[in-house]
Amino acid sequence: MTHPRLPRNTRTKPVRLGYAIEKADKLELERIAAKGGVSAAVFVELMIRNLPLTAEGLPEWMPTSSNEELPISPD
């Protein structure tokens, strides 16, 4: 299913994201975007612009102390 895209030349300095993520997470991102009627790229932009941040500039859900860690294995 295709979703509305931004008009051509809307972005002033577009770049492609080159991050490797789990396939299931990519599919979930696309599912959520589709449910909202936008492309995955527009969804990521909206998510970044509306992410609630702490006073330190981190997402509210991200641990801030060194003894709290996210359950992600470093490469």
Phi, psi and omega in degrees: 000132178266156183232157181306136178251161175291149177300150179306146178063021176287319179278138182273327180221069183289144174224155176264139175281137181237044182261137176271123176231166179298141181303319180298323179290321177297316179296323178294318177300315180294325178295314180296315179300314180299319179299327177274357177078025180230167176285164177299322180297314179296321178299316180298317178299315179296321180298315180297316183290338184244012181287120179293126182246153175280178177298335179278356180084018178254153175303144183304330184274350183277129178300146181249339181267158184291340180268002172251127181230148173286149180280059180236131179276126178291149180282000000 
